[in-house]
Amino acid sequence: MLRLLLTFVLCLFVPAHADVGMPDEGERVVSVEPVVRDGKLYIDADIDFSVTGDLRNAAQKGVPIYFTADLEIVSTRWWWFDKKVVNEQQTWRIVYNALTRQWRVGTGELSLPESSLDDALSLVRNIRGWAVANINDLEHDEEYTGRLRVRLDTSLLARPFQVDALNSSAWSLATPWKNFSFSISVDEPRP
């Protein structure tokens, strides 16, 4: 009887969607690749996430949605706190124009036309050539650790949608942090 009661209590605290041993199929950063080119450090990354439900419906009605990639790179120090070398963000705006029946995606003032929401999201899902630091600011043969995540930036939404974002899980899209490490070889030429 005690064993049955214990099993029942444990079942109450284990989430119903938790599959032990099964890979997580939610939002995630698949890969992060630091690349040195032309005296700069670039980040290439692949992210896996999907936009469904209320968020997709709002985007299809012309509500601009914003995704932000957060990047941190630190140099570990045994004698003090880690030194933060890079702390960068990049934000993409995705919006549908009902008059032209066209999606637009961009960062800053630059925006590109796309034929569908999934095509517009591909720029966020496949980050390429994001310049984050000058090589002169980094030490050669030093081990750097970094982490990257991508999230729906609800702070940039219109006020009524910010309230809805607090109450709905569809508006809380975010990947967990993906850790990576790298070093810059002495063989790399300095400009």
C-alpha positions as CSV (number, residue, x, y, z in Angstrom):
1,M,0.0,0.0,0.0
2,L,2.8,2.4,0.9
3,R,4.5,1.6,-2.4
4,L,1.3,2.4,-4.4
5,L,0.9,5.7,-2.5
6,L,4.5,6.6,-3.2
7,T,4.1,5.9,-6.9
8,F,1.0,8.0,-7.0
9,V,2.7,10.9,-5.3
10,L,5.7,10.7,-7.7
11,C,3.3,10.7,-10.7
12,L,1.8,14.0,-9.5
13,F,5.2,15.7,-9.6
14,V,6.5,14.3,-12.9
15,P,5.4,16.4,-15.9
16,A,3.1,14.5,-18.3
17,H,5.2,15.5,-21.4
18,A,8.5,14.3,-19.9
19,D,9.8,11.4,-21.9
20,V,12.8,9.8,-20.2
21,G,15.5,9.0,-22.7
22,M,13.8,10.7,-25.6
23,P,15.5,13.6,-27.4
24,D,14.0,17.0,-26.9
25,E,12.1,18.1,-30.0
26,G,11.4,21.7,-28.9
27,E,13.3,24.8,-29.7
28,R,17.0,24.5,-29.7
29,V,20.3,25.8,-31.1
30,V,21.6,23.0,-33.2
31,S,25.1,24.3,-33.9
32,V,27.3,27.3,-33.4
33,E,30.4,27.8,-35.6
34,P,32.8,30.6,-34.9
35,V,34.6,31.6,-38.1
36,V,37.7,33.9,-38.5
37,R,37.7,35.9,-41.7
38,D,39.1,39.2,-42.8
39,G,40.3,40.1,-39.3
40,K,36.9,39.6,-37.7
41,L,35.2,36.8,-35.7
42,Y,31.9,35.8,-37.3
43,I,29.2,33.5,-35.9
44,D,27.3,31.0,-38.1
45,A,24.5,29.1,-36.3
46,D,21.6,26.8,-37.0
47,I,18.5,27.0,-34.9
48,D,15.5,24.7,-34.8
49,F,12.1,26.2,-33.8
50,S,8.7,26.5,-35.2
51,V,6.1,29.3,-35.1
52,T,2.6,27.9,-34.5
53,G,-0.8,28.7,-33.1
54,D,-1.6,32.3,-32.0
55,L,1.8,33.6,-32.9
56,R,1.5,32.4,-36.5
57,N,-2.0,33.7,-36.8
58,A,-1.0,37.1,-35.5
59,A,2.0,37.3,-37.9
60,Q,-0.3,36.4,-40.8
61,K,-2.6,39.2,-39.9
62,G,0.3,41.7,-40.2
63,V,1.5,42.0,-36.6
64,P,5.3,42.4,-36.7
65,I,7.2,39.8,-34.7
66,Y,10.7,40.2,-33.5
67,F,13.4,37.5,-32.8
68,T,16.6,38.3,-31.0
69,A,19.8,36.3,-30.9
70,D,21.8,36.8,-27.7
71,L,25.5,36.0,-27.8
72,E,28.0,36.0,-24.9
73,I,31.7,35.0,-25.2
74,V,33.9,35.0,-22.1
75,S,37.6,34.3,-21.3
76,T,37.8,32.2,-18.2
77,R,40.2,33.3,-15.4
78,W,41.1,31.1,-12.5
79,W,42.1,34.1,-10.3
80,W,39.1,36.3,-10.8
81,F,35.7,36.5,-12.4
82,D,35.4,35.5,-16.1
83,K,36.1,38.4,-18.5
84,K,33.2,39.1,-20.8
85,V,34.8,39.6,-24.3
86,V,31.6,39.8,-26.4
87,N,28.0,40.6,-25.4
88,E,26.1,41.1,-28.6
89,Q,22.5,40.9,-29.8
90,Q,20.9,40.8,-33.2
91,T,17.2,41.4,-33.8
92,W,15.1,40.5,-36.9
93,R,11.7,42.0,-37.7
94,I,9.3,39.8,-39.6
95,V,6.1,41.4,-40.9
96,Y,3.4,40.6,-43.5
97,N,2.0,43.3,-45.8
98,A,-1.5,42.4,-46.8
99,L,-1.6,44.8,-49.7
100,T,1.4,43.3,-51.5
101,R,0.9,39.9,-50.0
102,Q,4.5,39.7,-49.2
103,W,6.6,38.9,-46.1
104,R,9.5,41.1,-45.2
105,V,12.4,40.2,-42.9
106,G,15.3,42.4,-41.8
107,T,17.6,43.8,-39.3
108,G,17.9,47.5,-38.7
109,E,16.8,49.5,-41.7
110,L,17.5,46.7,-44.2
111,S,14.6,44.3,-45.0
112,L,14.2,41.7,-47.7
113,P,11.1,40.4,-49.4
114,E,10.2,36.7,-48.8
115,S,7.3,34.6,-50.2
116,S,6.2,32.9,-47.0
117,L,6.6,33.1,-43.2
118,D,8.8,30.0,-43.2
119,D,11.1,31.6,-45.8
120,A,11.3,34.7,-43.7
121,L,12.1,32.6,-40.6
122,S,14.9,30.8,-42.5
123,L,17.1,33.9,-42.0
124,V,16.6,33.6,-38.2
125,R,17.0,29.8,-38.3
126,N,20.2,29.9,-40.3
127,I,22.4,32.8,-39.0
128,R,25.4,33.4,-41.3
129,G,28.2,35.9,-41.2
130,W,27.3,37.7,-38.0
131,A,30.3,39.8,-37.2
132,V,30.7,40.0,-33.4
133,A,34.4,41.0,-32.7
134,N,37.7,42.1,-34.2
135,I,40.5,39.5,-34.0
136,N,42.7,42.2,-32.5
137,D,40.5,42.3,-29.4
138,L,41.1,38.5,-28.8
139,E,44.2,36.7,-27.6
140,H,45.7,33.9,-29.7
141,D,45.7,30.3,-28.3
142,E,43.4,31.3,-25.5
143,E,40.3,29.2,-24.8
144,Y,37.1,31.1,-25.1
145,T,33.7,29.9,-24.1
146,G,30.5,31.2,-25.4
147,R,26.8,30.7,-25.4
148,L,24.0,31.6,-27.8
149,R,20.2,31.6,-27.7
150,V,17.4,32.9,-29.9
151,R,14.1,34.2,-28.5
152,L,10.9,35.9,-29.5
153,D,11.5,39.4,-28.3
154,T,8.1,40.4,-26.7
155,S,9.5,43.7,-25.5
156,L,9.3,45.0,-29.0
157,L,5.7,44.0,-29.6
158,A,2.8,46.4,-29.5
159,R,1.5,46.9,-26.0
160,P,-1.7,44.7,-26.3
161,F,0.4,41.8,-27.6
162,Q,2.9,42.3,-24.7
163,V,0.0,41.6,-22.3
164,D,-1.1,38.6,-24.3
165,A,2.5,37.3,-24.4
166,L,2.5,37.2,-20.6
167,N,-0.6,35.0,-20.5
168,S,0.1,32.6,-23.4
169,S,2.8,30.0,-23.9
170,A,2.6,30.5,-27.7
171,W,4.3,33.9,-27.2
172,S,7.1,32.6,-25.0
173,L,9.2,31.0,-27.8
174,A,12.9,30.8,-26.7
175,T,15.7,28.3,-27.2
176,P,17.9,27.3,-24.2
177,W,21.5,28.6,-24.2
178,K,23.8,26.6,-26.4
179,N,27.4,26.5,-25.1
180,F,30.4,26.3,-27.4
181,S,34.2,26.9,-27.1
182,F,37.0,27.9,-29.5
183,S,40.4,29.3,-29.6
184,I,42.2,31.4,-32.3
185,S,45.3,29.7,-33.6
186,V,48.7,31.4,-33.8
187,D,48.7,30.3,-37.5
188,E,45.9,32.8,-38.2
189,P,47.5,35.9,-39.8
190,R,46.8,39.2,-37.9
191,P,46.1,42.2,-40.1
